[in-house]
Structures are given as structure tokens and as C-alpha cells.
Amino acid sequence: MNSVIRLLFSLIICSACVTAAVAAQDLRQRVLRDAALEAGLTPPDAVNAPFDPEKAAIGEALFASDTLSLNSDMSCRTCHLPQFSSGDGLPNAVGTGGIGEGPARLATEGEIVPRNALPLWGRGGIGFDTFFWDGKVRRDTETGAIISQFGMAPPADDPLLTSVHLPFVEIDEMVDETQNVSDLYKTESVASAETIFEELAGRVRSDENLAVPLAAAFSMDPSELSFDQVADAVAHFIRREFRIRETDFHKFVFSGDSFTNEQLRGGLLFYGKGGCVACHNGPFFTDFEFHAIPFPQAGFGKNGFGLDYGRYNVTFDPRDLYKFRTPPLYNVEHSAPYSHSGSVATLEDAIRAHIDPLALDAFRHHNPIERQEYYRRLKAWASEPMSPAALTEDDITSITVFLNSLTYCEPGRTAYCQE
């Protein structure tokens, strides 16, 4: 009799333990869902902007056309490849003069573009109003005006469309700075840009494979086409191709799908102790603000001699030295290398750079000038309002697993998609 009682008592205890464990797991999942919603996560359809399918279709052809580089040796797609999650897989992009795709371009004589090619996920979405690492194109939050290198006369009241205009006129990116190119094209002024735009539009008008469908999409005669229609079509393609799709995390938050223990732990760290959400928030996992994270500098930098002053190059405000826009996190699992100069090879090291940057940089290889410059970047980082969290290696692994839940794929659209 006593043995039966003991058995029943044990079963009751075990049942209570299981019930408590399930309740604890449910609570953790509820906390994570609530944290995501509080931080501004929305279903993808809430932020995806509409696009015209006909314009997007010809925009895809223009995106892949070498005709639109002044030297006719590269396209937009050259630096935004499906096999590299719409980046190019390089620390610093290789612009005009390069041959091939991805790492193969390093073996050629192409011009080095001193920053990492940004993935395009979410660009053009509703509220995605700040573009490029230094925010050189953005919609002013107070006036609604488009602020860009075009000054008071931006080509469109749309930050994506304005941004699309720029790579075509950037020296070394799609304009060769050699004697083969007229000096008229190499000033990076508004007048120079307009001259290049007319040259490129003339090429499109002369190519009936591009001109006829482009004109049809805009209900106009091919002879009337300008670069405005070219850029607009590319913008429609970007809105179609790189729109936000549903991720495992969306399914977890909005459909009640379950998470693994590791994903759950990483998510709670992301929104809690790790402090990642302070900057990576909202529907795009970015605050669209500028922060100083002392990543190692790869390449000669935007300012030369291994220097890149970041947002300062746009505002000339000393408070903006070494600051760069918070990058969105969709498909970040496949977007290596990381940072403005592509100096970090793994997602784990990108996380470490936020909490212990000295663990990444090999100071013994720096000369005195490089060390002084790095000290300045550390000082800017130390002035950030968020204090770095003390994360263990297990914490970093868990956060990485969580970030992988922000990957989405659609068969036939992304080369890394696992069917």
C-alpha cells in the first residue's frame, strides 16, 4: 500500500514539474512576442510599398544591364548578387573596370569602392527613408523634404528613387576616373550628373529591347524617355524583388508558431540583456540613426589613408564622426562580410564588436597613427548612450541563432533558399 502511495505521489510531483516547465516556456514565449511588438515589429504586408509589375519587369532588365554604366562594363546587379544575399561578398566593392562577380573581381583591375555594398532587403518599404551607410539620402523627419547631394532639386519626392540615381554617377563605382572618360563626367556635381543621365538615357532610347518595354510601361513614346523613367523602373523592381517576406520570427510572433529553446533564448537576449533592440528595432530592425561602433577598418576608407569619418562626411558635425547608419537585419545570416568596410567575416564577430571591440583588432600590427585613429573611434563608441552588455560566448551563439530566424526565402528568388 505504501509503495502505491509513494508511486502516486511521485507521479503528482512529476506532473507538477512538467506543468511548471510548460508554463515557464509559455511565459518566455509570451514575453518575447510582447517585446517584439513593443519594439515595432509588424507583419511584412504593413511595410511593403506597392509596385507596378510592368515597370518592375523592365526595371529588372535595366538593373542587370551594363548599358547603364558609363564605361558599359558593369550593372547594378554586379554589386547586388543573389548568391551573396543581394550584396557582393566583398569587404569593399569593386566598381568599374572589374571583371566577373564576387571575389573574382579582386583579381582584376577594377576601381575599389571604399565601403561595403549594402544588401537591398526592405529598401523602398514604407518608412524606409534613410539610405546608404552615411545617410546621404534621407527624408527629413520634420519637414518631409528629401535631403541628398542634389540639394534643393532632388530628382523625386521619394528617397528610394533619389538613391537609385546616385550609383550611376559615383566616381569609381560606375564612372571610371581615367583619361578614357571626359572630365565633364568626373566632377560629381549636379551638372555632371545630369550630363551622365542624358548619356545613359540616350543609350536606352537606342536599344529597342529596353526602350520599347520601358516606354510601354510608362505609356509614352520611346523617343520621349529620360533617365527619370529608367530610375523609376529600377525602383519598382527593388520594391518588388527585395520586399520583406515572412520570416520564422514573424510566424512566431503573429501566427503562434513555436521557437526552439536556443532561438527563444537568443530572442530574449536580443530584446533584453544584450540591448540589441536599442538600435535594431522597428519593422526593419533598424532605428535609422547613426552610431559609432569601432569595427576594424578594411581598405583605405572613404577619407583615405584607412580613415572613414562616416556620417560626418555628410553633416560636417564633429559629433557625427565615425558614425554609420544602423543596418537592417533581414537575411543578415547570408550578408557577410559585415560593417561599413566589410571588415568582419562572421555574424558572431559582428556581435562581439559591439560589446568588446578590442577582442577583434590586432593592435600589434597597427602603426602609431593607426592606433591613435582607433583610440578616437573607441572614444566615439564610449560616448554612445547604450553601455555594452557583458555577453558570454553562449549568449553570442544564442543571439546568432535568433538572428537566423530573420532569414526569409522564396524559391527562385534567393539563391540561398533551401527548398
Backbone hydrogen bonds, N-H to C=O, Kabsch-Sander energy under -0.5 kcal/mol:
donor,donor_aa,acceptor,acceptor_aa,energy
5,I,1,M,-2.2
6,R,2,N,-2.7
7,L,3,S,-2.3
8,L,4,V,-2.6
9,F,5,I,-2.7
10,S,6,R,-2.4
11,L,7,L,-2.4
12,I,8,L,-2.2
13,I,9,F,-2.4
14,C,10,S,-2.8
15,S,11,L,-2.6
16,A,12,I,-2.4
17,C,13,I,-2.3
18,V,14,C,-2.7
19,T,15,S,-2.6
20,A,16,A,-2.5
21,A,17,C,-2.5
22,V,18,V,-2.7
23,A,19,T,-2.4
24,A,20,A,-2.5
25,Q,21,A,-2.4
26,D,22,V,-2.7
27,L,23,A,-2.3
28,R,24,A,-2.3
29,Q,25,Q,-2.3
30,R,26,D,-2.3
31,V,27,L,-2.6
32,L,28,R,-2.2
33,R,29,Q,-2.4
34,D,30,R,-2.5
35,A,31,V,-2.3
36,A,32,L,-2.3
37,L,33,R,-2.2
38,E,34,D,-2.5
39,A,35,A,-1.7
40,G,37,L,-1.4
41,L,36,A,-2.3
46,A,43,P,-1.8
47,V,44,P,-1.9
48,N,44,P,-1.4
49,A,47,V,-0.5
56,A,52,D,-2.8
57,A,53,P,-2.0
58,I,54,E,-1.7
59,G,55,K,-2.2
60,E,56,A,-1.9
61,A,57,A,-1.2
62,L,58,I,-2.2
63,F,59,G,-2.5
64,A,60,E,-1.2
65,S,62,L,-1.4
66,D,64,A,-0.5
68,L,65,S,-1.2
69,S,66,D,-1.9
70,L,174,M,-1.5
71,N,174,M,-0.5
72,S,69,S,-2.1
76,C,63,F,-0.8
77,R,63,F,-1.9
78,T,75,S,-0.8
79,C,75,S,-0.5
79,C,76,C,-1.3
80,H,76,C,-0.5
80,H,77,R,-0.6
81,L,87,G,-3.1
84,F,81,L,-1.1
85,S,82,P,-1.5
86,S,81,L,-2.5
87,G,81,L,-0.6
87,G,84,F,-1.6
93,A,115,R,-1.8
95,G,93,A,-0.6
95,G,111,E,-3.8
96,T,172,D,-1.1
96,T,173,E,-0.7
98,G,95,G,-1.8
102,G,78,T,-0.5
104,A,101,E,-1.5
105,R,102,G,-2.1
106,L,103,P,-1.6
107,A,104,A,-1.1
108,T,105,R,-1.5
110,G,105,R,-0.5
111,E,96,T,-2.5
113,V,93,A,-3.2
116,N,340,H,-3.1
122,G,242,F,-3.7
123,R,120,L,-2.0
125,G,122,G,-2.4
126,I,47,V,-3.5
128,F,125,G,-2.1
129,D,127,G,-1.5
131,F,137,V,-3.2
135,G,132,F,-1.3
137,V,131,F,-1.1
138,R,147,I,-1.9
139,R,129,D,-1.7
140,D,138,R,-0.6
140,D,145,A,-3.2
144,G,140,D,-2.1
147,I,138,R,-3.2
147,I,145,A,-0.6
148,S,146,I,-0.5
151,G,148,S,-1.5
153,A,150,F,-1.6
158,D,156,A,-1.0
162,T,158,D,-2.6
163,S,159,P,-2.3
164,V,160,L,-2.3
165,H,161,L,-0.9
165,H,162,T,-0.6
166,L,162,T,-0.6
166,L,163,S,-1.2
169,V,166,L,-2.1
170,E,166,L,-0.6
170,E,167,P,-0.8
172,D,175,V,-3.2
174,M,170,E,-1.8
175,V,170,E,-1.3
178,T,176,D,-1.2
181,V,178,T,-1.8
185,Y,182,S,-1.9
186,K,183,D,-1.4
193,A,189,S,-2.6
194,E,190,V,-2.4
195,T,191,A,-1.8
196,I,192,S,-2.2
197,F,193,A,-2.9
198,E,194,E,-2.0
199,E,195,T,-1.9
200,L,196,I,-2.7
201,A,197,F,-2.6
202,G,198,E,-2.2
203,R,199,E,-1.5
204,V,200,L,-2.0
205,R,201,A,-2.6
206,S,202,G,-1.4
207,D,203,R,-0.6
207,D,204,V,-1.3
208,E,206,S,-0.8
210,L,207,D,-1.6
211,A,204,V,-0.6
211,A,207,D,-3.5
212,V,208,E,-1.7
214,L,210,L,-1.8
215,A,211,A,-2.9
216,A,212,V,-2.2
217,A,213,P,-2.1
218,F,214,L,-1.2
219,S,216,A,-1.0
220,M,215,A,-2.3
224,E,221,D,-2.1
225,L,222,P,-1.3
229,Q,226,S,-0.7
230,V,226,S,-1.2
231,A,227,F,-2.8
232,D,228,D,-2.2
233,A,229,Q,-2.3
234,V,230,V,-2.0
235,A,231,A,-2.3
236,H,232,D,-2.0
237,F,233,A,-2.1
238,I,234,V,-2.5
239,R,235,A,-2.3
240,R,236,H,-1.7
241,E,237,F,-3.5
242,F,238,I,-2.2
243,R,240,R,-0.7
248,D,405,S,-0.6
248,D,407,T,-0.6
249,F,405,S,-1.7
251,K,247,T,-2.2
252,F,248,D,-2.1
253,V,249,F,-2.6
254,F,250,H,-3.3
255,S,250,H,-0.6
255,S,251,K,-1.5
256,G,252,F,-0.5
257,D,251,K,-2.1
264,L,260,T,-2.6
265,R,261,N,-2.6
266,G,262,E,-2.6
267,G,263,Q,-2.6
268,L,264,L,-2.3
269,L,265,R,-2.0
270,F,266,G,-2.6
271,Y,267,G,-2.4
272,G,268,L,-0.9
274,G,269,L,-2.1
275,G,269,L,-0.6
275,G,272,G,-1.6
277,V,270,F,-1.7
278,A,275,G,-1.6
279,C,276,C,-1.5
280,H,276,C,-2.6
281,N,279,C,-1.4
282,G,39,A,-2.9
285,F,282,G,-1.2
286,T,281,N,-2.0
287,D,279,C,-1.2
291,H,324,F,-2.5
293,I,291,H,-0.8
295,F,293,I,-2.8
298,A,296,P,-0.6
303,N,307,L,-2.5
304,G,301,G,-1.3
304,G,307,L,-0.6
306,G,300,F,-1.6
307,L,300,F,-1.2
307,L,304,G,-1.1
311,R,323,K,-3.0
312,Y,309,Y,-1.6
312,Y,320,D,-1.0
313,N,310,G,-1.9
314,V,311,R,-1.9
315,T,311,R,-2.0
316,F,312,Y,-2.8
320,D,317,D,-2.9
321,L,318,P,-1.4
322,Y,309,Y,-1.1
323,K,309,Y,-0.6
323,K,320,D,-1.9
324,F,291,H,-2.3
325,R,133,W,-3.1
326,T,289,E,-2.2
329,L,284,F,-0.9
331,N,406,L,-1.4
332,V,329,L,-1.9
334,H,331,N,-1.8
335,S,332,V,-1.4
338,Y,344,V,-3.3
342,G,339,S,-1.4
344,V,338,Y,-1.8
345,A,343,S,-0.5
350,A,346,T,-1.7
351,I,347,L,-1.9
352,R,348,E,-2.3
353,A,349,D,-2.2
354,H,350,A,-0.6
354,H,351,I,-1.2
355,I,351,I,-0.8
355,I,352,R,-1.0
356,D,352,R,-3.7
359,A,356,D,-2.0
360,L,357,P,-1.7
361,D,357,P,-1.2
363,F,361,D,-1.4
365,H,362,A,-1.7
366,H,363,F,-1.9
371,R,367,N,-2.3
372,Q,368,P,-2.2
373,E,369,I,-2.1
374,Y,370,E,-2.2
375,Y,371,R,-2.3
376,R,372,Q,-1.6
377,R,373,E,-1.7
378,L,374,Y,-2.3
379,K,375,Y,-2.2
380,A,376,R,-2.1
381,W,377,R,-2.2
382,A,378,L,-2.5
383,S,379,K,-0.9
383,S,380,A,-0.5
384,E,381,W,-1.7
387,S,385,P,-0.5
391,L,389,A,-1.0
396,I,392,T,-2.3
397,T,393,E,-2.3
398,S,394,D,-2.4
399,I,395,D,-2.6
400,T,396,I,-2.2
401,V,397,T,-2.2
402,F,398,S,-2.3
403,L,399,I,-2.7
404,N,400,T,-1.7
405,S,401,V,-0.6
405,S,402,F,-1.8
406,L,403,L,-1.9
407,T,404,N,-1.4
413,R,410,E,-2.9
414,T,410,E,-0.9
417,C,414,T,-2.0
419,E,417,C,-0.7
